[in-house]
Amino acid sequence: MRGILSLAVAVALGLFLAPAAHAGGPTSVLIVSPESEQTAARYHSDADYSTLLVLLGEPNQGQKERPPSLDAAMRSRQITVTWMVHDMDPWRLDRVFTSDDATTVWIHTAAGLPHTFNGYWHRAQRPAELRALLTKLEVMGPVVEHAATGVAPQEWTTPPGGPGEATAPAAEGAREEGSGRTGLSASADPTATGWWWALPGLTIGAALALLIRPWATRLPAAVTASWRSHEDGPRQELRDVAGGADDLAGEAGRDGRAEPGRRAGGA
């Protein structure tokens, strides 16, 4: 009974204290240089994370079609930057073309993943700082022989299900946040990625159940006595009946033994 009571308290407190499940925001970023076979990663609490996000610019800014002046840059090194939600689901993909011109860095940003890879072409506003950060992240090393090249962005396509520019929730959220908190908005299906936010509440509920258990198990004396009386009562009555039968048998025996004596005396 104590175990059932403790479990009930833990579940109740867990459901009460668990925060509402929600999609949350991006948590990490993966930077890959296929040609130099180098990778780097940063968590959202790292300063490089925020700096990289600012240097790559706002999503959904620029032009859909690839500019003709970008043809030469397409043959340059490509850096792939993938932004993750809860370290699992990609929501934004930046493909950075450093080009041979140190003053120019082209970026293709798709912020509607995984619904669509449609994106916008735009130039980096601070190319020198972006190059310096990529060098700091150690993804600008020498090209490795026979290394794979990056995957070029696809042409703009209309996603199935409706005409026009279908915009994923991630892109909408990032655009609403603005430059101050770009990318820190909700960007995934809450039913797919938000369920585990209930775990902290369940943990707290279990801990509180352990603390409350000593008091919860001290039931009132009246309740305990009443519960025991239902179990011990019938057995007490059986013992009384058995004792009464023994007494009757004893008296009958004594009467039987005394009767012959009285008869003998009478005779």
HELIX and SHEET records of a PDB file:
HELIX    1   1 ARG A    2  LEU A   17  1                                  16    
HELIX    2   2 ALA A   47  LEU A   56  1                                  10    
HELIX    3   3 PRO A   68  LEU A   70  5                                   3    
HELIX    4   4 ALA A   73  ARG A   75  5                                   3    
HELIX    5   5 PRO A  127  LYS A  136  1                                  10    
HELIX    6   6 PRO A  169  GLU A  177  1                                   9    
HELIX    7   7 PRO A  190  THR A  193  1                                   4    
HELIX    8   8 TRP A  195  TRP A  197  5                                   3    
HELIX    9   9 ALA A  198  ALA A  216  1                                  19    
HELIX   10  10 ALA A  221  GLY A  266  1                                  46    
SHEET    1   A 6 GLN A  38  TYR A  43  0                                        
SHEET    2   A 6 PRO A  26  SER A  33 -1                                        
SHEET    3   A 6 GLN A  78  VAL A  85 -1                                        
SHEET    4   A 6 ASP A  89  PHE A  97 -1                                        
SHEET    5   A 6 TRP A 106  ALA A 110 -1                                        
SHEET    6   A 6 TYR A 120  ARG A 123 -1                                        
END                                                                             
